[in-house]
Amino acid sequence: MPTIVPIADLFTPDDWQIVLEVSLTGIHLAQPVYAAASTDIVDFLLEYVNPAGQHMTGLPERPDATLLQRFPHAVASGIFQYYRRVFETGESAPYQTNYQADGLDNYFKITARRSGERLVVSFTDTSDQDRSAVEQALRQTQATEQDARAEVEVQRQRFHEVLLQLPAYVAAYHGPDHRYQFVNPPYQGMFPHRSFAGRPFREAIPESEGLGVAALFDQVYQTGEPHYLPEMEGWFDFHGTGQPEQVFVKLSLHPLRNAQGQVDGILDFSYNITEQVLARRQLEQLNQELETRVQERTRQLSEQQALLRQLLSHLPAAIATLSGPEHRFSFANARYQYLVGDRAQVGLTVAEALPEVVEQGVIELLDRVYETGEPYLGRNVMIMLEQPPGPPHQFYYDLTYLPLRDEQGKMQGQLIFAVEVTEQVRARRQTALLQAQVLAAAQRRAQERQDILRVFANAPLAVALLREPDHQLDYWNVLFDQYFPGAERGVAVEKMLPALATPEVVAQLDRLYQSGATYQSAPTLLPGATLGSAPRYVLFTYQAYQESGRVAGVALFLQDVTEQVLGRQQVQHLNEELTATNQELQLSNARLTRTNADLDTFVYTVSHDLKSPITNLEGLLTALRDTLPLDEQQQPLMAPLLELLDSTVSRLRLTIDQLTELIQLQQTPAGPMQPVLLGPLVTAVLEDLEAEVTGGAQAQLEVAIPAGLSVRFAPANLRSIVYNLLSNALKYRHPARPAQVRVHAERQPAAVVLTVADNGLGISESQQQRLFQVFQRLHTHVEGTGVGLYMIKRLVENGGGTIAVKSQPNVGTTFTVTFPAQAH
């Protein structure tokens, strides 16, 4: 029998080379290309292509390129996935595709097999054969199928890229022994010394047996149900040193199924939560320690708050706290409740508890402090407060609104600190009134009194806390330090401040410490005062305070009442001066009265006696014009002289008329004061001015006067005021635009205000200063005497009111008349 020679020995290397060259089937060798630091195949290097393959693909024998570089459509057609699957699994099933991209348009049949670290691929196409209708239909169907597979592959590739980039640990396992098919870079980076591709899970991660993780893998594979561990503790040798390290992971195991729906693998998706777990455990420990500290601190704060409330309750100042943007009362001391008649109930808003302060602007101030976080400091603020069942009372306060914030710095509420200064304000006002009446010779002394009043304007409140039976200084504020500089904490008050702690005061402190009572002294001249050179009068208030249910010391409150004491003394002295000054003023007034009467008589006589000569001059001038021929009257010298005589006589006549009007204004009584309705009066005046309104002015009128609004005034004088203002608004209109006149009146708390505004010519600031002076005419193109506004000002002021003007040239003028409000 002939000897059977193995196939490998039948062919020499040259024979194999000839086979490749004469083969009608394309053959090429490929080597996988792996991703960096991974076993994942991302491409194949084309190392050799035989002549038939070169003919079918157009490649050279040594392409020196990868599959995807030369044929990018290999992913969409499924060829790349087929190569990778054959190389990784060892299967050798054929693959068919209709490749219509990258310069090719053929139906390819491909078969491949792994040989060591290379892939041997054999392929053929139908480019040399006629295509039947069936084949063409098949090509079309396969093209559709390939497009679908390509889309699936694109999605798979995208998912694959996502898995590679995820910060989590991701691995895929195949088969019942859970062999690694894929690990992403974070997973491989966790075990840099271990290889995973193709290895069973138990072999690659031997620590998993002791942790029970391998059993979980078996459970998921057998049941097809996913498994989640929110927190798993494990010890692994991450760096191959033999020293296991602690790690905490959040583990998620999901079954993977094949096309038939059978479980053939597992997806491991895990997060390293070691830092979170350790931080949580540390936080739990810190929270426990913090809870202990918070409880202790809460106890201390409760004691301090009780002490603070006790102190605030006995302060001579009015103190309250508000919470939230609605300004709800959360605390009010006894002084505050006394001032508001016990209406500051906890939980009520300021507007609900004290409705009378809403129109006084208090709510707007509170809103501004809450919104801006900026404190408000008000000096000598006047507030009307109701004290049921009596009528409202007027008070003056030094007000402080301080914003209160929580631990995060957010606005929480406000602190109200109010010190009543009603007596000081009234003393200052009375002193100011007296000073205004003192003669010029007393100006120097008045300035000295004003300096003293400035000292009175500040009413500080000093506070100090004394502890233990020997009354050691434990706390004092800045104002106390200003009175008694050099104080030291822990030193007995009788040693530190002997001028203050006299034996009588120390004995009183001992009694208060024993009894827990309160004591307030009378106004006392403060010994050893350092605030300026003037003597200081103060009120001392001593209040025992408690801590932990026992008397811990005595609180000292010092209120400066120097202004009240010195103010009373100063008022008495000023009253004596005023009495003497009034006597001098009465004598001066009597002399002025006689002088004014003589002056009125003289003016009246002059104006009366001049009327006849003026009349005679007018008659002579008329006779002269009648006597002189007309041509002589028109001579260059005669005509100007005649015009000058005419204007001179006219000006003399006008001057005499103005003097007569002024004398009549001063001598004519104003008439009785009575309530006059403004609305009907303005309507009547406008009816009288109807010709001017509808004539050349073509005025647009706007009248805004509330029904029933009245003022107490002489009716004739009030009509003259309104008539003059409206007539001027129409006369002095701007020639370039229609006249617009607006009449507005409103009632204010202490007055009735009437305004007349127009869009006329307007006047400058310098003209406004001369507007109400007698014989002042600022616009000469309109007839007038120059005494109208002077008379109006006299009428308004004689009735107890005021008149003011605001104007701008070429814009308009606004007159504002303020009448005293009449009682309802």
ZAMARGU-4260 file (C-alpha; in steps of 0.2 Angstrom, whole numbers, plus 5000, padded with zeros to 4 digits):
<rodrens>
0) 5000/5000/5000 | 5006/5017/4996 | 5011/5027/5011 | 4999/5041/5016 | 5008/5057/5018
5) 5001/5071/5029 | 4994/5086/5020 | 5007/5097/5029 | 5021/5087/5021 | 5013/5087/5003
10) 5016/5106/5000 | 5032/5115/5002 | 5032/5133/5006 | 5034/5137/4988 | 5019/5126/4984
15) 5008/5136/4997 | 5013/5152/4989 | 5008/5145/4972 | 4991/5140/4979 | 4988/5157/4986
20) 4993/5165/4969 | 4982/5153/4958 | 4967/5152/4969 | 4951/5160/4962 | 4946/5164/4980
25) 4952/5179/4989 | 4962/5176/5005 | 4970/5188/5017 | 4978/5188/5034 | 4972/5200/5048
30) 4979/5203/5066 | 4968/5211/5079 | 4971/5228/5086 | 4966/5231/5104 | 4961/5247/5113
35) 4973/5255/5125 | 4975/5246/5142 | 4961/5234/5137 | 4957/5217/5129 | 4944/5224/5118
40) 4946/5222/5099 | 4943/5239/5090 | 4950/5235/5072 | 4960/5222/5062 | 4977/5225/5053
45) 4977/5219/5035 | 4994/5210/5033 | 4992/5201/5017 | 4980/5199/5002 | 4982/5186/4988
50) 4980/5190/4969 | 4962/5185/4969 | 4958/5196/4984 | 4968/5210/4976 | 4957/5209/4961
55) 4941/5209/4971 | 4945/5223/4983 | 4958/5233/4974 | 4970/5231/4988 | 4989/5229/4986
60) 4997/5213/4993 | 5003/5222/5008 | 4989/5235/5012 | 4999/5242/5027 | 4982/5248/5034
65) 4968/5242/5045 | 4951/5235/5040 | 4941/5250/5045 | 4954/5262/5038 | 4951/5254/5020
70) 4933/5249/5023 | 4924/5260/5035 | 4907/5252/5030 | 4913/5236/5037 | 4905/5240/5054
75) 4888/5244/5045 | 4889/5228/5035 | 4893/5217/5049 | 4910/5211/5043 | 4920/5219/5057
80) 4908/5211/5070 | 4910/5194/5061 | 4929/5195/5061 | 4929/5199/5080 | 4916/5186/5084
85) 4926/5172/5075 | 4942/5177/5083 | 4935/5178/5100 | 4924/5163/5100 | 4933/5151/5087
90) 4917/5148/5077 | 4919/5146/5058 | 4902/5149/5051 | 4901/5158/5034 | 4895/5175/5032
95) 4886/5183/5017 | 4884/5202/5013 | 4880/5213/4999 | 4894/5226/5001 | 4889/5243/4992
100) 4901/5255/4999 | 4919/5261/4999 | 4920/5258/4980 | 4913/5240/4980 | 4896/5234/4974
105) 4896/5215/4975 | 4888/5201/4984 | 4902/5193/4995 | 4903/5176/5003 | 4915/5175/5018
110) 4922/5162/5029 | 4936/5165/5042 | 4946/5155/5055 | 4957/5160/5069 | 4975/5153/5068
115) 4985/5158/5083 | 4985/5177/5085 | 4980/5179/5066 | 4963/5178/5057 | 4963/5169/5040
120) 4949/5175/5029 | 4943/5167/5013 | 4930/5176/5002 | 4923/5177/4984 | 4911/5188/4975
125) 4899/5187/4961 | 4906/5201/4950 | 4911/5189/4936 | 4894/5180/4936 | 4877/5185/4929
130) 4864/5190/4942 | 4848/5181/4941 | 4831/5189/4946 | 4831/5179/4962 | 4849/5184/4966
135) 4845/5202/4963 | 4830/5201/4974 | 4841/5192/4987 | 4853/5206/4986 | 4840/5219/4989
140) 4833/5209/5004 | 4851/5207/5011 | 4855/5225/5008 | 4840/5229/5019 | 4845/5217/5031
145) 4863/5223/5031 | 4856/5241/5034 | 4846/5235/5049 | 4861/5226/5056 | 4872/5241/5053
150) 4860/5252/5063 | 4860/5239/5077 | 4879/5238/5076 | 4880/5257/5077 | 4869/5257/5092
155) 4879/5243/5099 | 4895/5253/5096 | 4888/5268/5104 | 4883/5258/5119 | 4900/5250/5119
160) 4908/5268/5119 | 4897/5273/5133 | 4902/5258/5144 | 4920/5262/5140 | 4918/5280/5146
165) 4907/5277/5161 | 4915/5281/5178 | 4907/5265/5185 | 4915/5247/5185 | 4907/5237/5170
170) 4910/5219/5165 | 4901/5206/5154 | 4902/5188/5158 | 4897/5173/5146 | 4892/5155/5150
175) 4888/5146/5167 | 4906/5148/5173 | 4905/5167/5170 | 4919/5170/5158 | 4925/5188/5155
180) 4919/5195/5138 | 4922/5213/5142 | 4928/5225/5155 | 4929/5244/5154 | 4944/5254/5159
185) 4939/5258/5177 | 4936/5240/5180 | 4953/5235/5173 | 4961/5250/5182 | 4955/5243/5199
190) 4965/5227/5196 | 4980/5233/5185 | 4990/5217/5188 | 4976/5205/5183 | 4970/5199/5166
195) 4952/5195/5163 | 4948/5191/5145 | 4941/5173/5143 | 4944/5169/5162 | 4931/5162/5173
200) 4925/5175/5187 | 4930/5163/5201 | 4948/5161/5194 | 4950/5180/5190 | 4943/5186/5207
205) 4946/5172/5220 | 4941/5183/5234 | 4923/5182/5227 | 4920/5165/5235 | 4922/5171/5253
210) 4911/5186/5250 | 4897/5176/5243 | 4898/5186/5226 | 4901/5170/5216 | 4885/5163/5223
215) 4875/5178/5218 | 4882/5176/5200 | 4876/5158/5199 | 4859/5164/5206 | 4856/5177/5193
220) 4862/5166/5179 | 4850/5152/5185 | 4835/5162/5189 | 4836/5176/5176 | 4832/5188/5190
225) 4843/5204/5193 | 4851/5206/5210 | 4855/5223/5218 | 4866/5226/5234 | 4866/5244/5239
230) 4881/5242/5250 | 4893/5228/5250 | 4910/5227/5260 | 4924/5217/5252 | 4943/5215/5255
235) 4953/5213/5238 | 4971/5213/5234 | 4970/5227/5221 | 4989/5229/5218 | 4996/5211/5219
240) 5005/5215/5235 | 4996/5201/5245 | 4989/5215/5256 | 4970/5215/5254 | 4962/5233/5255
245) 4944/5237/5261 | 4932/5243/5248 | 4913/5246/5248 | 4903/5244/5232 | 4886/5246/5225
250) 4883/5230/5215 | 4870/5227/5201 | 4870/5211/5192 | 4859/5209/5177 | 4855/5193/5166
255) 4860/5194/5147 | 4850/5184/5135 | 4853/5177/5118 | 4841/5179/5103 | 4831/5164/5109
260) 4828/5173/5126 | 4839/5161/5136 | 4851/5168/5149 | 4869/5166/5142 | 4878/5179/5152
265) 4878/5192/5166 | 4881/5211/5166 | 4890/5218/5181 | 4887/5236/5184 | 4895/5243/5201
270) 4900/5259/5209 | 4914/5262/5222 | 4906/5270/5237 | 4920/5268/5249 | 4922/5287/5252
275) 4903/5289/5254 | 4902/5275/5266 | 4917/5280/5277 | 4911/5298/5276 | 4894/5293/5281
280) 4900/5283/5296 | 4911/5297/5301 | 4897/5309/5299 | 4886/5298/5310 | 4899/5298/5323
285) 4901/5317/5322 | 4882/5319/5322 | 4881/5309/5338 | 4895/5320/5346 | 4886/5336/5339
290) 4869/5330/5346 | 4877/5330/5363 | 4885/5347/5361 | 4868/5354/5354 | 4859/5348/5369
295) 4871/5356/5380 | 4871/5372/5370 | 4852/5372/5370 | 4852/5371/5388 | 4864/5385/5390
300) 4855/5395/5377 | 4838/5392/5386 | 4846/5399/5402 | 4853/5414/5393 | 4837/5418/5384
305) 4828/5417/5401 | 4841/5429/5408 | 4839/5441/5392 | 4820/5441/5393 | 4821/5445/5412
310) 4833/5459/5408 | 4823/5466/5393 | 4807/5465/5403 | 4814/5478/5416 | 4823/5490/5404
315) 4816/5507/5405 | 4816/5507/5386 | 4802/5499/5375 | 4808/5483/5367 | 4799/5471/5355
320) 4804/5458/5343 | 4795/5455/5326 | 4796/5439/5315 | 4794/5437/5296 | 4789/5449/5283
325) 4772/5452/5290 | 4781/5459/5306 | 4772/5448/5319 | 4775/5451/5337 | 4786/5437/5346
330) 4790/5447/5361 | 4786/5464/5370 | 4793/5469/5387 | 4782/5478/5400 | 4787/5495/5395
335) 4782/5492/5377 | 4765/5484/5382 | 4762/5499/5393 | 4765/5511/5379 | 4753/5502/5367
340) 4739/5497/5380 | 4744/5479/5381 | 4739/5477/5362 | 4756/5469/5356 | 4750/5451/5358
345) 4761/5437/5351 | 4756/5431/5334 | 4748/5448/5329 | 4755/5458/5315 | 4760/5476/5319
350) 4746/5482/5307 | 4733/5471/5316 | 4738/5476/5334 | 4742/5494/5331 | 4731/5500/5316
355) 4734/5518/5319 | 4753/5517/5314 | 4749/5511/5297 | 4746/5528/5290 | 4760/5535/5299
360) 4773/5526/5288 | 4779/5513/5302 | 4775/5498/5291 | 4784/5505/5276 | 4800/5508/5287
365) 4798/5490/5294 | 4797/5483/5276 | 4812/5493/5270 | 4823/5486/5285 | 4817/5468/5281
370) 4820/5469/5263 | 4837/5479/5263 | 4844/5472/5279 | 4849/5489/5284 | 4845/5496/5302
375) 4834/5511/5304 | 4839/5524/5317 | 4826/5538/5320 | 4828/5553/5331 | 4813/5562/5339
380) 4800/5552/5329 | 4782/5558/5332 | 4770/5543/5334 | 4751/5544/5338 | 4747/5529/5349
385) 4729/5524/5355 | 4728/5519/5373 | 4710/5512/5375 | 4698/5517/5382 | 4706/5535/5381
390) 4709/5545/5365 | 4726/5544/5355 | 4741/5552/5362 | 4756/5560/5354 | 4773/5553/5359
395) 4791/5556/5353 | 4804/5542/5352 | 4821/5538/5348 | 4818/5523/5337 | 4830/5509/5332
400) 4824/5495/5320 | 4838/5481/5319 | 4837/5467/5307 | 4838/5449/5315 | 4845/5435/5305
405) 4846/5416/5307 | 4862/5406/5307 | 4863/5406/5288 | 4862/5425/5287 | 4844/5425/5281
410) 4832/5439/5287 | 4821/5432/5301 | 4814/5447/5309 | 4817/5464/5318 | 4821/5471/5335
415) 4812/5487/5340 | 4821/5498/5353 | 4812/5514/5358 | 4816/5527/5371 | 4803/5540/5374
420) 4810/5558/5372 | 4793/5567/5373 | 4798/5578/5387 | 4815/5582/5379 | 4807/5586/5362
425) 4793/5597/5370 | 4807/5606/5381 | 4817/5609/5365 | 4802/5616/5356 | 4797/5628/5370
430) 4815/5633/5371 | 4816/5636/5353 | 4800/5647/5353 | 4807/5657/5367 | 4824/5659/5358
435) 4814/5666/5342 | 4807/5680/5353 | 4823/5685/5361 | 4830/5701/5355 | 4846/5702/5345
440) 4856/5707/5360 | 4852/5690/5368 | 4859/5680/5352 | 4875/5675/5361 | 4866/5667/5376
445) 4854/5659/5364 | 4868/5650/5355 | 4875/5644/5371 | 4857/5637/5375 | 4857/5629/5358
450) 4873/5620/5362 | 4866/5613/5378 | 4851/5607/5368 | 4862/5598/5356 | 4869/5589/5372
455) 4851/5585/5377 | 4847/5577/5360 | 4856/5561/5365 | 4849/5550/5379 | 4861/5535/5381
460) 4857/5520/5392 | 4872/5511/5401 | 4871/5493/5407 | 4882/5483/5419 | 4880/5466/5427
465) 4887/5462/5444 | 4889/5444/5450 | 4891/5435/5466 | 4888/5443/5484 | 4903/5454/5483
470) 4896/5462/5467 | 4910/5458/5454 | 4909/5467/5438 | 4905/5454/5425 | 4899/5464/5410
475) 4897/5482/5405 | 4892/5490/5388 | 4901/5504/5379 | 4891/5518/5386 | 4894/5512/5404
480) 4913/5512/5400 | 4911/5530/5394 | 4904/5535/5411 | 4917/5524/5421 | 4932/5521/5410
485) 4945/5508/5416 | 4933/5495/5423 | 4940/5478/5425 | 4930/5461/5425 | 4930/5451/5441
490) 4934/5466/5452 | 4921/5471/5466 | 4912/5487/5461 | 4916/5495/5477 | 4935/5493/5474
495) 4934/5497/5455 | 4922/5512/5456 | 4922/5519/5473 | 4914/5535/5467 | 4899/5525/5462
500) 4898/5511/5475 | 4897/5522/5491 | 4893/5512/5507 | 4874/5516/5505 | 4874/5509/5487
505) 4883/5493/5492 | 4871/5491/5506 | 4857/5493/5494 | 4865/5480/5482 | 4867/5468/5497
510) 4848/5469/5500 | 4843/5467/5482 | 4855/5452/5481 | 4846/5444/5496 | 4828/5448/5491
515) 4829/5448/5472 | 4819/5464/5472 | 4820/5480/5461 | 4826/5497/5466 | 4825/5514/5456
520) 4834/5530/5462 | 4828/5548/5460 | 4837/5559/5448 | 4855/5560/5455 | 4870/5570/5451
525) 4882/5557/5445 | 4899/5558/5454 | 4915/5557/5444 | 4906/5559/5427 | 4918/5560/5412
530) 4906/5564/5398 | 4910/5582/5395 | 4911/5596/5407 | 4893/5598/5412 | 4885/5590/5427
535) 4876/5573/5423 | 4860/5568/5431 | 4855/5550/5430 | 4842/5538/5436 | 4849/5521/5443
540) 4839/5506/5441 | 4845/5490/5451 | 4837/5473/5446 | 4842/5456/5453 | 4843/5443/5440
545) 4843/5424/5441 | 4852/5409/5433 | 4847/5391/5436 | 4834/5396/5448 | 4844/5407/5460
550) 4849/5425/5461 | 4866/5426/5452 | 4869/5445/5453 | 4862/5462/5451 | 4859/5471/5434
555) 4863/5490/5434 | 4854/5502/5422 | 4859/5520/5421 | 4848/5532/5411 | 4854/5550/5408
560) 4841/5563/5412 | 4852/5578/5412 | 4842/5585/5398 | 4826/5585/5408 | 4833/5592/5424
565) 4844/5605/5415 | 4829/5609/5403 | 4817/5613/5417 | 4830/5624/5424 | 4834/5633/5408
570) 4815/5635/5404 | 4813/5644/5421 | 4828/5655/5417 | 4821/5659/5399 | 4804/5662/5406
575) 4811/5676/5417 | 4820/5683/5402 | 4805/5682/5391 | 4794/5691/5404 | 4807/5706/5403
580) 4808/5705/5384 | 4789/5704/5382 | 4788/5720/5392 | 4800/5728/5380 | 4791/5721/5365
585) 4774/5728/5371 | 4781/5745/5372 | 4789/5743/5355 | 4773/5737/5347 | 4763/5752/5354
590) 4776/5764/5346 | 4774/5754/5330 | 4755/5754/5330 | 4755/5773/5332 | 4769/5774/5318
595) 4759/5763/5306 | 4743/5773/5309 | 4752/5789/5305 | 4760/5781/5289 | 4743/5775/5283
600) 4736/5793/5286 | 4750/5800/5276 | 4749/5788/5262 | 4730/5791/5261 | 4732/5810/5261
605) 4746/5809/5248 | 4736/5798/5236 | 4720/5809/5239 | 4729/5826/5237 | 4738/5820/5221
610) 4722/5815/5212 | 4717/5833/5208 | 4734/5839/5201 | 4734/5823/5190 | 4717/5827/5184
615) 4722/5845/5180 | 4738/5838/5170 | 4727/5827/5160 | 4715/5842/5156 | 4730/5853/5151
620) 4737/5840/5140 | 4721/5837/5131 | 4719/5856/5129 | 4736/5857/5122 | 4732/5844/5109
625) 4716/5853/5105 | 4725/5870/5103 | 4741/5864/5093 | 4738/5861/5075 | 4740/5843/5069
630) 4756/5846/5059 | 4765/5855/5074 | 4760/5840/5085 | 4769/5828/5072 | 4785/5838/5072
635) 4801/5828/5076 | 4803/5837/5093 | 4785/5839/5098 | 4778/5822/5095 | 4790/5813/5107
640) 4787/5826/5120 | 4768/5824/5119 | 4770/5804/5120 | 4782/5806/5135 | 4769/5818/5144
645) 4755/5805/5141 | 4765/5790/5148 | 4771/5800/5163 | 4753/5805/5167 | 4747/5787/5165
650) 4761/5781/5176 | 4757/5794/5190 | 4738/5789/5188 | 4743/5770/5190 | 4754/5773/5205
655) 4740/5783/5214 | 4728/5769/5210 | 4740/5755/5217 | 4742/5765/5233 | 4724/5767/5235
660) 4722/5748/5233 | 4735/5744/5246 | 4727/5756/5259 | 4710/5748/5256 | 4718/5731/5258
665) 4725/5736/5275 | 4710/5745/5281 | 4696/5734/5275 | 4691/5720/5288 | 4693/5702/5281
670) 4676/5697/5287 | 4670/5682/5298 | 4679/5665/5295 | 4667/5652/5290 | 4667/5635/5281
675) 4668/5637/5262 | 4666/5622/5250 | 4680/5623/5238 | 4672/5614/5223 | 4657/5626/5221
680) 4668/5641/5223 | 4680/5636/5210 | 4666/5632/5198 | 4658/5649/5201 | 4675/5658/5197
685) 4677/5648/5181 | 4660/5653/5175 | 4666/5672/5178 | 4681/5668/5168 | 4672/5659/5154
690) 4676/5672/5141 | 4695/5670/5144 | 4694/5651/5145 | 4685/5649/5128 | 4692/5664/5120
695) 4710/5667/5115 | 4717/5655/5128 | 4707/5640/5122 | 4711/5632/5139 | 4710/5614/5144
700) 4704/5613/5162 | 4705/5599/5174 | 4697/5601/5191 | 4700/5587/5205 | 4692/5593/5221
705) 4684/5580/5232 | 4665/5583/5235 | 4662/5591/5252 | 4680/5597/5254 | 4680/5614/5263
710) 4691/5626/5272 | 4688/5639/5286 | 4691/5656/5278 | 4683/5673/5274 | 4672/5669/5258
715) 4676/5685/5249 | 4695/5684/5252 | 4695/5665/5247 | 4686/5670/5231 | 4699/5683/5227
720) 4713/5671/5230 | 4706/5658/5218 | 4701/5671/5205 | 4718/5679/5204 | 4727/5662/5203
725) 4716/5656/5189 | 4716/5673/5180 | 4735/5673/5180 | 4736/5655/5173 | 4725/5660/5158
730) 4733/5678/5155 | 4752/5672/5156 | 4749/5657/5144 | 4762/5651/5132 | 4759/5658/5114
735) 4765/5642/5106 | 4753/5629/5114 | 4735/5628/5120 | 4734/5633/5139 | 4732/5618/5151
740) 4726/5622/5169 | 4724/5609/5183 | 4716/5613/5199 | 4718/5600/5213 | 4714/5600/5232
745) 4716/5587/5245 | 4715/5585/5264 | 4730/5581/5273 | 4732/5577/5292 | 4735/5595/5297
750) 4730/5605/5282 | 4720/5607/5266 | 4731/5610/5251 | 4725/5619/5235 | 4736/5618/5219
755) 4734/5628/5203 | 4746/5622/5189 | 4748/5628/5171 | 4759/5625/5156 | 4762/5644/5153
760) 4777/5655/5151 | 4785/5651/5168 | 4798/5662/5178 | 4816/5659/5183 | 4822/5656/5201
765) 4828/5675/5202 | 4810/5681/5197 | 4802/5669/5209 | 4811/5678/5224 | 4803/5694/5218
770) 4786/5687/5213 | 4776/5692/5229 | 4784/5709/5232 | 4773/5724/5229 | 4773/5733/5212
775) 4783/5718/5204 | 4778/5715/5186 | 4788/5701/5178 | 4779/5700/5161 | 4775/5717/5153
780) 4765/5711/5138 | 4749/5709/5149 | 4740/5724/5158 | 4742/5724/5177 | 4746/5734/5193
785) 4759/5723/5201 | 4750/5721/5217 | 4739/5706/5214 | 4750/5692/5220 | 4756/5704/5235
790) 4738/5705/5240 | 4735/5687/5238 | 4750/5683/5249 | 4743/5695/5262 | 4726/5687/5262
795) 4732/5669/5263 | 4744/5673/5278 | 4731/5684/5287 | 4720/5669/5287 | 4734/5658/5294
800) 4739/5649/5278 | 4754/5649/5267 | 4757/5651/5248 | 4772/5644/5238 | 4777/5644/5220
805) 4787/5632/5209 | 4791/5637/5191 | 4802/5634/5176 | 4803/5645/5161 | 4794/5639/5145
810) 4787/5624/5155 | 4774/5631/5167 | 4770/5637/5185 | 4762/5629/5200 | 4755/5639/5215
815) 4752/5629/5231 | 4741/5636/5245 | 4740/5628/5262 | 4725/5632/5273 | 4724/5626/5291
820) 4713/5611/5293 | 4696/5614/5302 | 4690/5602/5315 | 4677/5589/5309
</rodrens>
